[in-house]
Structure formats: C-alpha cells, structure tokens
C-alpha cells in the first residue's frame, strides 16, 4: 500500500491557477492527470467524479475540497492538487468557498477501492493539522506542497 509520499507527483501539483467554477477546477485537474498518464479520458473521468459528488459534499472546510471517485478511465492511482488564486463556489461543511482541491484518481477494482479509503484517511489525517493547511496556503512550488504533506516534525502521528 502506498504511503502519502508515494502518490505525491510534482507533475500533478498546480499552483496559482484560475477556475471559474467547480466543474472548471475538476476539469483542469483531470487534464493534468491525463497529461501525466494517470487517466485516459478527461470527460468520462469528470463524469465519474460528478457521480460521487452527488452522494455527498467533498468540501471539508478550511478552503479545501477532496473530490474523488472510482473510474474505469484511471490507468494508475494518483492525486492531483490544485491551489487556486481565489475561492471557488463549492458545497462545503463550513459553507465557504474552496481554494485548494485535492482530486483523487482511483480505478474501479477492489484493491484500488481499498487503497482509496486508505489514501483518503492519510490525507484527511494530515489535513486535520492546522500547520499543514497553513503551509499549503503559503506554498509557492510543488516541492512545498509535498513538504506540507510529508514533514513529520511538530505533528503527532
């Protein structure tokens, strides 16, 4: 099973990006996944993400959303991270917009489904720390985003 470090690919981390809407943000990150060969069909993958979005909100508060869903169009498990220049309207637990989107790409097979739950819990655990969120909001490079998720010092495990 992957650790959080194993799924953080700098090619999948985009900073200072503009999005007009939730769909635009998800589509942009899906295009990033396709460009790095994590998925093979952007419109179909986006449709699968939206199927999951209908089941419940993925905006977890603090300006962060973690859209995810299983899709046959995923060729390898990946996590695309977008840090947007301004808040995007999104259904969230705190009723506020989102400026950090962490999009999970997981295939439909059973092993991937188990991996998805583990990955979601790993990311959720890291996002439970205010220091991690503060570092993400200040990040100016993919390396700083990766460091925010992987640095252990000061965080209780």
N, CA and C atoms as an extended XYZ file, in Angstrom:
471
Properties=species:S:1:pos:R:3:atomname:S:1:resname:S:1:resid:I:1 pbc="F F F"
N         0.845       -1.201        0.000 N   UNK     1
C         0.000        0.000        0.000 CA  UNK     1
C         0.875        1.244        0.000 C   UNK     1
N         0.449        2.194       -0.799 N   UNK     2
C         1.200        3.439       -0.889 CA  UNK     2
C         1.128        4.223        0.424 C   UNK     2
N         2.178        4.959        0.651 N   UNK     3
C         2.174        5.967        1.696 CA  UNK     3
C         1.869        7.287        0.991 C   UNK     3
N         1.608        8.311        1.756 N   UNK     4
C         1.255        9.595        1.158 CA  UNK     4
C         2.372       10.084        0.222 C   UNK     4
N         3.635        9.805        0.608 N   UNK     5
C         4.778       10.230       -0.209 CA  UNK     5
C         4.751        9.575       -1.586 C   UNK     5
N         4.231        8.350       -1.655 N   UNK     6
C         4.267        7.576       -2.902 CA  UNK     6
C         3.305        8.086       -3.961 C   UNK     6
N         2.290        8.845       -3.566 N   UNK     7
C         1.303        9.305       -4.539 CA  UNK     7
C         1.415       10.797       -4.845 C   UNK     7
N         2.355       11.470       -4.213 N   UNK     8
C         2.536       12.896       -4.479 CA  UNK     8
C         3.528       13.068       -5.628 C   UNK     8
N         2.992       13.332       -6.807 N   UNK     9
C         3.790       13.510       -8.020 CA  UNK     9
C         3.835       15.006       -8.322 C   UNK     9
N         5.029       15.614       -8.362 N   UNK    10
C         5.099       17.063       -8.612 CA  UNK    10
C         4.421       17.481       -9.922 C   UNK    10
N         4.336       16.570      -10.893 N   UNK    11
C         3.675       16.900      -12.166 CA  UNK    11
C         2.173       17.103      -11.985 C   UNK    11
N         1.628       16.625      -10.856 N   UNK    12
C         0.186       16.707      -10.609 CA  UNK    12
C        -0.181       17.849       -9.661 C   UNK    12
N         0.770       18.710       -9.360 N   UNK    13
C         0.529       19.809       -8.427 CA  UNK    13
C         0.603       21.122       -9.199 C   UNK    13
N        -0.508       21.842       -9.208 N   UNK    14
C        -0.597       23.106       -9.936 CA  UNK    14
C        -0.917       24.228       -8.958 C   UNK    14
N        -0.158       25.311       -9.047 N   UNK    15
C        -0.349       26.450       -8.155 CA  UNK    15
C        -0.731       27.694       -8.944 C   UNK    15
N        -1.350       28.624       -8.234 N   UNK    16
C        -1.726       29.919       -8.833 CA  UNK    16
C        -2.581       29.744      -10.077 C   UNK    16
N        -3.583       28.909       -9.980 N   UNK    17
C        -4.432       28.692      -11.150 CA  UNK    17
C        -5.800       29.340      -10.956 C   UNK    17
N        -6.416       29.642      -12.063 N   UNK    18
C        -7.737       30.265      -12.073 CA  UNK    18
C        -8.769       29.218      -12.457 C   UNK    18
N        -9.902       29.256      -11.803 N   UNK    19
C       -11.023       28.399      -12.189 CA  UNK    19
C       -12.300       29.204      -12.013 C   UNK    19
N       -13.171       29.117      -13.008 N   UNK    20
C       -14.424       29.867      -12.968 CA  UNK    20
C       -15.480       29.151      -12.137 C   UNK    20
N       -15.320       27.828      -11.962 N   UNK    21
C       -16.354       27.040      -11.284 CA  UNK    21
C       -15.751       25.736      -10.768 C   UNK    21
N       -16.554       25.034       -9.996 N   UNK    22
C       -16.166       23.716       -9.507 CA  UNK    22
C       -15.855       22.787      -10.681 C   UNK    22
N       -16.729       22.766      -11.695 N   UNK    23
C       -16.502       21.891      -12.852 CA  UNK    23
C       -15.201       22.265      -13.562 C   UNK    23
N       -14.936       23.560      -13.688 N   UNK    24
C       -13.705       24.025      -14.322 CA  UNK    24
C       -12.494       23.531      -13.534 C   UNK    24
N       -12.536       23.630      -12.210 N   UNK    25
C       -11.420       23.183      -11.362 CA  UNK    25
C       -11.191       21.679      -11.526 C   UNK    25
N       -12.272       20.905      -11.459 N   UNK    26
C       -12.151       19.446      -11.593 CA  UNK    26
C       -11.641       19.082      -12.989 C   UNK    26
N       -12.127       19.779      -14.006 N   UNK    27
C       -11.679       19.503      -15.380 CA  UNK    27
C       -10.198       19.836      -15.548 C   UNK    27
N        -9.769       20.978      -15.036 N   UNK    28
C        -8.349       21.349      -15.152 CA  UNK    28
C        -7.455       20.313      -14.486 C   UNK    28
N        -7.831       19.872      -13.282 N   UNK    29
C        -7.011       18.876      -12.588 CA  UNK    29
C        -7.064       17.531      -13.315 C   UNK    29
N        -8.211       17.212      -13.918 N   UNK    30
C        -8.332       15.969      -14.694 CA  UNK    30
C        -7.419       16.032      -15.922 C   UNK    30
N        -7.328       17.194      -16.546 N   UNK    31
C        -6.429       17.346      -17.699 CA  UNK    31
C        -4.973       17.170      -17.274 C   UNK    31
N        -4.647       17.625      -16.064 N   UNK    32
C        -3.305       17.427      -15.513 CA  UNK    32
C        -3.033       15.932      -15.329 C   UNK    32
N        -4.024       15.208      -14.800 N   UNK    33
C        -3.888       13.751      -14.631 CA  UNK    33
C        -3.682       13.060      -15.982 C   UNK    33
N        -4.429       13.491      -16.999 N   UNK    34
C        -4.297       12.871      -18.318 CA  UNK    34
C        -2.928       13.154      -18.922 C   UNK    34
N        -2.458       14.375      -18.781 N   UNK    35
C        -1.152       14.750      -19.346 CA  UNK    35
C        -0.023       13.910      -18.745 C   UNK    35
N        -0.194       13.464      -17.505 N   UNK    36
C         0.834       12.651      -16.830 CA  UNK    36
C         0.508       11.152      -16.901 C   UNK    36
N        -0.463       10.779      -17.742 N   UNK    37
C        -0.837        9.368      -17.971 CA  UNK    37
C        -1.437        8.660      -16.757 C   UNK    37
N        -2.174        9.381      -15.925 N   UNK    38
C        -2.884        8.752      -14.804 CA  UNK    38
C        -4.308        8.363      -15.205 C   UNK    38
N        -4.878        9.100      -16.163 N   UNK    39
C        -6.202        8.763      -16.693 CA  UNK    39
C        -6.121        8.824      -18.218 C   UNK    39
N        -7.112        8.215      -18.893 N   UNK    40
C        -7.046        8.203      -20.358 CA  UNK    40
C        -8.231        8.892      -21.038 C   UNK    40
N        -9.166        9.459      -20.261 N   UNK    41
C       -10.325       10.116      -20.872 CA  UNK    41
C       -10.861       11.166      -19.903 C   UNK    41
N       -10.604       12.445      -20.192 N   UNK    42
C       -10.984       13.522      -19.269 CA  UNK    42
C       -12.502       13.627      -19.085 C   UNK    42
N       -13.318       13.748      -20.171 N   UNK    43
C       -14.761       13.923      -19.954 CA  UNK    43
C       -15.401       12.754      -19.181 C   UNK    43
N       -14.997       11.534      -19.486 N   UNK    44
C       -15.577       10.376      -18.797 CA  UNK    44
C       -15.144       10.323      -17.337 C   UNK    44
N       -13.882       10.663      -17.064 N   UNK    45
C       -13.390       10.696      -15.686 CA  UNK    45
C       -14.134       11.766      -14.893 C   UNK    45
N       -14.295       12.959      -15.474 N   UNK    46
C       -15.017       14.047      -14.796 CA  UNK    46
C       -16.449       13.596      -14.485 C   UNK    46
N       -17.070       12.898      -15.415 N   UNK    47
C       -18.428       12.393      -15.187 CA  UNK    47
C       -18.460       11.430      -13.993 C   UNK    47
N       -17.460       10.554      -13.883 N   UNK    48
C       -17.391        9.631      -12.747 CA  UNK    48
C       -17.188       10.383      -11.429 C   UNK    48
N       -16.389       11.437      -11.449 N   UNK    49
C       -16.194       12.246      -10.235 CA  UNK    49
C       -17.530       12.889       -9.833 C   UNK    49
N       -18.272       13.378      -10.816 N   UNK    50
C       -19.558       14.006      -10.517 CA  UNK    50
C       -20.580       13.008       -9.993 C   UNK    50
N       -20.497       11.753      -10.407 N   UNK    51
C       -21.394       10.727       -9.833 CA  UNK    51
C       -21.163       10.643       -8.326 C   UNK    51
N       -19.900       10.674       -7.905 N   UNK    52
C       -19.579       10.623       -6.482 CA  UNK    52
C       -19.986       11.930       -5.789 C   UNK    52
N       -19.834       13.058       -6.465 N   UNK    53
C       -20.198       14.350       -5.886 CA  UNK    53
C       -21.684       14.382       -5.514 C   UNK    53
N       -22.517       13.658       -6.264 N   UNK    54
C       -23.959       13.638       -5.981 CA  UNK    54
C       -24.274       12.909       -4.681 C   UNK    54
N       -23.348       12.060       -4.216 N   UNK    55
C       -23.586       11.278       -2.993 CA  UNK    55
C       -23.360       12.091       -1.725 C   UNK    55
N       -22.605       13.167       -1.807 N   UNK    56
C       -22.348       13.967       -0.612 CA  UNK    56
C       -21.237       14.956       -0.852 C   UNK    56
N       -21.178       15.982       -0.023 N   UNK    57
C       -20.214       17.050       -0.255 CA  UNK    57
C       -18.783       16.600       -0.013 C   UNK    57
N       -17.883       17.145       -0.817 N   UNK    58
C       -16.462       16.827       -0.692 CA  UNK    58
C       -15.668       18.034       -0.196 C   UNK    58
N       -16.337       19.144        0.033 N   UNK    59
C       -15.685       20.312        0.635 CA  UNK    59
C       -15.608       20.082        2.134 C   UNK    59
N       -14.383       19.958        2.662 N   UNK    60
C       -14.222       19.569        4.071 CA  UNK    60
C       -14.048       20.771        4.994 C   UNK    60
N       -14.086       21.977        4.427 N   UNK    61
C       -13.893       23.176        5.238 CA  UNK    61
C       -12.462       23.678        5.131 C   UNK    61
N       -12.204       24.835        5.714 N   UNK    62
C       -10.874       25.450        5.668 CA  UNK    62
C       -10.396       25.721        4.248 C   UNK    62
N       -11.334       25.878        3.303 N   UNK    63
C       -10.960       26.177        1.928 CA  UNK    63
C       -10.492       24.978        1.124 C   UNK    63
N       -10.784       23.766        1.625 N   UNK    64
C       -10.269       22.544        0.986 CA  UNK    64
C       -11.404       21.628        0.549 C   UNK    64
N       -11.250       21.058       -0.649 N   UNK    65
C       -12.179       20.030       -1.136 CA  UNK    65
C       -11.364       18.821       -1.575 C   UNK    65
N       -11.940       17.636       -1.349 N   UNK    66
C       -11.261       16.401       -1.753 CA  UNK    66
C       -12.192       15.554       -2.625 C   UNK    66
N       -12.459       16.030       -3.849 N   UNK    67
C       -13.307       15.236       -4.742 CA  UNK    67
C       -12.613       13.929       -5.109 C   UNK    67
N       -13.410       12.881       -5.242 N   UNK    68
C       -12.847       11.574       -5.547 CA  UNK    68
C       -13.940       10.688       -6.122 C   UNK    68
N       -13.545        9.631       -6.693 N   UNK    69
C       -14.496        8.672       -7.223 CA  UNK    69
C       -13.730        7.589       -7.932 C   UNK    69
N       -14.352        6.455       -8.088 N   UNK    70
C       -13.705        5.361       -8.802 CA  UNK    70
C       -14.090        5.460      -10.271 C   UNK    70
N       -13.121        5.159      -11.145 N   UNK    71
C       -13.366        5.311      -12.572 CA  UNK    71
C       -12.591        4.267      -13.366 C   UNK    71
N       -13.237        3.751      -14.400 N   UNK    72
C       -12.565        2.820      -15.309 CA  UNK    72
C       -11.537        3.531      -16.173 C   UNK    72
N       -11.535        4.858      -16.154 N   UNK    73
C       -10.630        5.630      -17.011 CA  UNK    73
C        -9.311        5.965      -16.315 C   UNK    73
N        -9.137        5.443      -15.089 N   UNK    74
C        -7.894        5.646      -14.352 CA  UNK    74
C        -6.918        4.536      -14.739 C   UNK    74
N        -5.713        4.924      -15.144 N   UNK    75
C        -4.701        3.940      -15.507 CA  UNK    75
C        -3.725        3.692      -14.364 C   UNK    75
N        -3.581        4.666      -13.467 N   UNK    76
C        -2.804        4.445      -12.242 CA  UNK    76
C        -3.264        5.429      -11.179 C   UNK    76
N        -3.236        4.962       -9.932 N   UNK    77
C        -3.713        5.773       -8.815 CA  UNK    77
C        -2.890        7.049       -8.721 C   UNK    77
N        -3.586        8.170       -8.598 N   UNK    78
C        -2.881        9.444       -8.486 CA  UNK    78
C        -3.702       10.465       -7.723 C   UNK    78
N        -3.034       11.523       -7.313 N   UNK    79
C        -3.675       12.612       -6.586 CA  UNK    79
C        -3.213       13.925       -7.219 C   UNK    79
N        -4.153       14.642       -7.833 N   UNK    80
C        -3.836       15.949       -8.404 CA  UNK    80
C        -4.235       17.017       -7.385 C   UNK    80
N        -3.351       17.978       -7.202 N   UNK    81
C        -3.600       19.037       -6.221 CA  UNK    81
C        -3.553       20.386       -6.943 C   UNK    81
N        -4.616       21.151       -6.775 N   UNK    82
C        -4.667       22.485       -7.365 CA  UNK    82
C        -4.832       23.524       -6.276 C   UNK    82
N        -3.999       24.554       -6.332 N   UNK    83
C        -4.139       25.683       -5.416 CA  UNK    83
C        -4.546       26.873       -6.282 C   UNK    83
N        -5.758       27.353       -6.035 N   UNK    84
C        -6.373       28.365       -6.893 CA  UNK    84
C        -6.171       29.761       -6.322 C   UNK    84
N        -6.173       30.747       -7.233 N   UNK    85
C        -5.937       32.142       -6.841 CA  UNK    85
C        -7.071       32.736       -6.026 C   UNK    85
N        -8.268       32.193       -6.168 N   UNK    86
C        -9.399       32.707       -5.396 CA  UNK    86
C       -10.352       31.546       -5.097 C   UNK    86
N       -11.214       31.774       -4.131 N   UNK    87
C       -12.140       30.719       -3.710 CA  UNK    87
C       -13.159       30.410       -4.810 C   UNK    87
N       -13.442       29.133       -4.946 N   UNK    88
C       -14.419       28.627       -5.913 CA  UNK    88
C       -15.656       28.213       -5.126 C   UNK    88
N       -16.814       28.489       -5.683 N   UNK    89
C       -18.049       28.056       -5.027 CA  UNK    89
C       -18.094       26.532       -5.008 C   UNK    89
N       -18.376       25.954       -3.833 N   UNK    90
C       -18.334       24.502       -3.654 CA  UNK    90
C       -19.237       24.175       -2.471 C   UNK    90
N       -19.832       23.009       -2.463 N   UNK    91
C       -20.609       22.588       -1.291 CA  UNK    91
C       -19.594       22.171       -0.222 C   UNK    91
N       -19.600       22.878        0.918 N   UNK    92
C       -18.603       22.596        1.953 CA  UNK    92
C       -19.255       22.500        3.327 C   UNK    92
N       -18.533       21.870        4.256 N   UNK    93
C       -19.027       21.717        5.629 CA  UNK    93
C       -19.167       23.061        6.326 C   UNK    93
N       -18.303       24.025        5.983 N   UNK    94
C       -18.375       25.325        6.660 CA  UNK    94
C       -19.072       26.410        5.824 C   UNK    94
N       -19.606       26.021        4.656 N   UNK    95
C       -20.349       26.964        3.834 CA  UNK    95
C       -19.493       27.989        3.099 C   UNK    95
N       -18.175       27.811        3.142 N   UNK    96
C       -17.266       28.758        2.483 CA  UNK    96
C       -16.721       28.160        1.197 C   UNK    96
N       -16.154       29.021        0.349 N   UNK    97
C       -15.566       28.562       -0.910 CA  UNK    97
C       -14.296       27.758       -0.692 C   UNK    97
N       -13.781       27.230       -1.801 N   UNK    98
C       -12.627       26.342       -1.771 CA  UNK    98
C       -11.514       26.940       -2.631 C   UNK    98
N       -10.280       26.907       -2.132 N   UNK    99
C        -9.148       27.348       -2.952 CA  UNK    99
C        -8.086       26.260       -3.102 C   UNK    99
N        -8.238       25.162       -2.373 N   UNK   100
C        -7.328       24.016       -2.519 CA  UNK   100
C        -8.177       22.795       -2.843 C   UNK   100
N        -7.887       22.176       -3.991 N   UNK   101
C        -8.640       20.997       -4.429 CA  UNK   101
C        -7.669       19.829       -4.559 C   UNK   101
N        -7.994       18.747       -3.871 N   UNK   102
C        -7.180       17.536       -3.902 CA  UNK   102
C        -8.035       16.460       -4.567 C   UNK   102
N        -7.734       16.172       -5.829 N   UNK   103
C        -8.546       15.267       -6.640 CA  UNK   103
C        -7.893       13.889       -6.712 C   UNK   103
N        -8.609       12.894       -6.218 N   UNK   104
C        -8.111       11.517       -6.222 CA  UNK   104
C        -8.556       10.808       -7.498 C   UNK   104
N        -7.625       10.098       -8.132 N   UNK   105
C        -7.937        9.268       -9.296 CA  UNK   105
C        -7.675        7.816       -8.907 C   UNK   105
N        -8.756        7.030       -8.823 N   UNK   106
C        -8.652        5.636       -8.403 CA  UNK   106
C        -9.477        4.785       -9.352 C   UNK   106
N        -8.943        3.632       -9.732 N   UNK   107
C        -9.686        2.757      -10.649 CA  UNK   107
C       -10.752        1.964       -9.896 C   UNK   107
N       -11.590        1.274      -10.641 N   UNK   108
C       -12.750        0.592      -10.071 CA  UNK   108
C       -12.464       -0.748       -9.398 C   UNK   108
N       -11.264       -1.311       -9.554 N   UNK   109
C       -11.048       -2.646       -8.988 CA  UNK   109
C       -11.019       -2.609       -7.461 C   UNK   109
N       -11.219       -3.765       -6.843 N   UNK   110
C       -11.368       -3.856       -5.384 CA  UNK   110
C       -10.135       -3.379       -4.635 C   UNK   110
N        -8.957       -3.766       -5.101 N   UNK   111
C        -7.727       -3.346       -4.421 CA  UNK   111
C        -7.614       -1.825       -4.441 C   UNK   111
N        -7.948       -1.219       -5.555 N   UNK   112
C        -7.895        0.248       -5.652 CA  UNK   112
C        -8.903        0.898       -4.728 C   UNK   112
N       -10.064        0.283       -4.593 N   UNK   113
C       -11.089        0.832       -3.699 CA  UNK   113
C       -10.567        0.852       -2.261 C   UNK   113
N        -9.890       -0.232       -1.855 N   UNK   114
C        -9.300       -0.265       -0.503 CA  UNK   114
C        -8.209        0.794       -0.385 C   UNK   114
N        -7.381        0.912       -1.429 N   UNK   115
C        -6.331        1.927       -1.436 CA  UNK   115
C        -6.924        3.326       -1.320 C   UNK   115
N        -8.049        3.561       -2.005 N   UNK   116
C        -8.667        4.877       -1.971 CA  UNK   116
C        -9.058        5.242       -0.546 C   UNK   116
N        -9.656        4.309        0.171 N   UNK   117
C       -10.052        4.589        1.554 CA  UNK   117
C        -8.832        4.896        2.408 C   UNK   117
N        -7.757        4.125        2.210 N   UNK   118
C        -6.541        4.363        2.982 CA  UNK   118
C        -5.952        5.732        2.625 C   UNK   118
N        -5.883        6.032        1.320 N   UNK   119
C        -5.338        7.333        0.894 CA  UNK   119
C        -6.166        8.487        1.433 C   UNK   119
N        -7.485        8.365        1.328 N   UNK   120
C        -8.359        9.425        1.853 CA  UNK   120
C        -8.092        9.635        3.335 C   UNK   120
N        -7.947        8.548        4.083 N   UNK   121
C        -7.720        8.693        5.522 CA  UNK   121
C        -6.343        9.297        5.800 C   UNK   121
N        -5.327        8.936        5.001 N   UNK   122
C        -3.994        9.525        5.176 CA  UNK   122
C        -4.035       11.036        4.938 C   UNK   122
N        -4.671       11.444        3.824 N   UNK   123
C        -4.757       12.873        3.525 CA  UNK   123
C        -5.614       13.587        4.567 C   UNK   123
N        -6.730       12.987        4.950 N   UNK   124
C        -7.606       13.612        5.946 CA  UNK   124
C        -6.870       13.804        7.270 C   UNK   124
N        -6.070       12.809        7.650 N   UNK   125
C        -5.310       12.922        8.903 CA  UNK   125
C        -4.337       14.095        8.826 C   UNK   125
N        -3.639       14.247        7.694 N   UNK   126
C        -2.700       15.361        7.541 CA  UNK   126
C        -3.451       16.697        7.529 C   UNK   126
N        -4.615       16.719        6.870 N   UNK   127
C        -5.387       17.962        6.766 CA  UNK   127
C        -6.055       18.328        8.085 C   UNK   127
N        -6.001       17.438        9.046 N   UNK   128
C        -6.517       17.739       10.380 CA  UNK   128
C        -5.573       18.625       11.181 C   UNK   128
N        -4.391       18.881       10.653 N   UNK   129
C        -3.397       19.714       11.330 CA  UNK   129
C        -3.390       21.122       10.720 C   UNK   129
N        -3.602       22.116       11.568 N   UNK   130
C        -3.612       23.499       11.083 CA  UNK   130
C        -2.301       23.878       10.409 C   UNK   130
N        -1.161       23.311       10.917 N   UNK   131
C         0.146       23.650       10.330 CA  UNK   131
C         0.207       23.210        8.869 C   UNK   131
N        -0.366       22.046        8.562 N   UNK   132
C        -0.343       21.527        7.190 CA  UNK   132
C        -1.151       22.450        6.276 C   UNK   132
N        -2.343       22.817        6.726 N   UNK   133
C        -3.198       23.705        5.927 CA  UNK   133
C        -2.514       25.058        5.715 C   UNK   133
N        -1.899       25.599        6.755 N   UNK   134
C        -1.204       26.890        6.641 CA  UNK   134
C        -0.072       26.789        5.613 C   UNK   134
N         0.686       25.685        5.640 N   UNK   135
C         1.787       25.510        4.673 CA  UNK   135
C         1.242       25.381        3.253 C   UNK   135
N         0.124       24.669        3.090 N   UNK   136
C        -0.464       24.529        1.752 CA  UNK   136
C        -0.873       25.887        1.203 C   UNK   136
N        -1.489       26.704        2.058 N   UNK   137
C        -1.976       28.010        1.605 CA  UNK   137
C        -0.833       28.958        1.254 C   UNK   137
N         0.359       28.731        1.831 N   UNK   138
C         1.515       29.594        1.559 CA  UNK   138
C         2.439       29.004        0.490 C   UNK   138
N         2.192       27.770        0.068 N   UNK   139
C         3.103       27.087       -0.860 CA  UNK   139
C         3.274       27.864       -2.158 C   UNK   139
N         4.518       27.907       -2.636 N   UNK   140
C         4.806       28.591       -3.897 CA  UNK   140
C         5.408       27.634       -4.928 C   UNK   140
N         5.533       26.346       -4.565 N   UNK   141
C         6.090       25.365       -5.502 CA  UNK   141
C         5.518       23.986       -5.181 C   UNK   141
N         5.537       23.077       -6.163 N   UNK   142
C         5.109       21.700       -5.881 CA  UNK   142
C         5.897       21.075       -4.728 C   UNK   142
N         7.190       21.379       -4.637 N   UNK   143
C         8.010       20.819       -3.554 CA  UNK   143
C         7.481       21.257       -2.183 C   UNK   143
N         7.026       22.505       -2.076 N   UNK   144
C         6.476       22.983       -0.798 CA  UNK   144
C         5.148       22.304       -0.470 C   UNK   144
N         4.351       22.004       -1.492 N   UNK   145
C         3.092       21.277       -1.265 CA  UNK   145
C         3.406       19.873       -0.756 C   UNK   145
N         4.352       19.206       -1.405 N   UNK   146
C         4.740       17.854       -0.981 CA  UNK   146
C         5.273       17.895        0.451 C   UNK   146
N         6.108       18.878        0.753 N   UNK   147
C         6.660       19.007        2.108 CA  UNK   147
C         5.555       19.213        3.144 C   UNK   147
N         4.529       19.976        2.796 N   UNK   148
C         3.427       20.213        3.741 CA  UNK   148
C         2.772       18.896        4.146 C   UNK   148
N         2.648       17.976        3.188 N   UNK   149
C         2.017       16.687        3.482 CA  UNK   149
C         2.964       15.665        4.090 C   UNK   149
N         4.270       15.823        3.879 N   UNK   150
C         5.191       14.754        4.279 CA  UNK   150
C         6.041       15.070        5.497 C   UNK   150
N         6.191       16.350        5.854 N   UNK   151
C         7.005       16.682        7.029 CA  UNK   151
C         6.313       16.193        8.289 C   UNK   151
N         7.082       15.523        9.120 N   UNK   152
C         6.509       14.923       10.333 CA  UNK   152
C         6.703       15.806       11.566 C   UNK   152
N         7.728       16.653       11.550 N   UNK   153
C         8.049       17.367       12.775 CA  UNK   153
C         6.898       18.253       13.246 C   UNK   153
N         6.669       18.185       14.531 N   UNK   154
C         5.614       19.003       15.123 CA  UNK   154
C         4.219       18.432       15.003 C   UNK   154
N         4.071       17.327       14.271 N   UNK   155
C         2.752       16.728       14.108 CA  UNK   155
C         2.683       15.408       14.856 C   UNK   155
N         1.669       15.273       15.684 N   UNK   156
C         1.501       13.979       16.359 CA  UNK   156
C         0.966       12.994       15.338 C   UNK   156
N         1.486       11.815       15.357 N   UNK   157
C         1.030       10.791       14.389 CA  UNK   157
C        -0.122        9.998       14.966 C   UNK   157
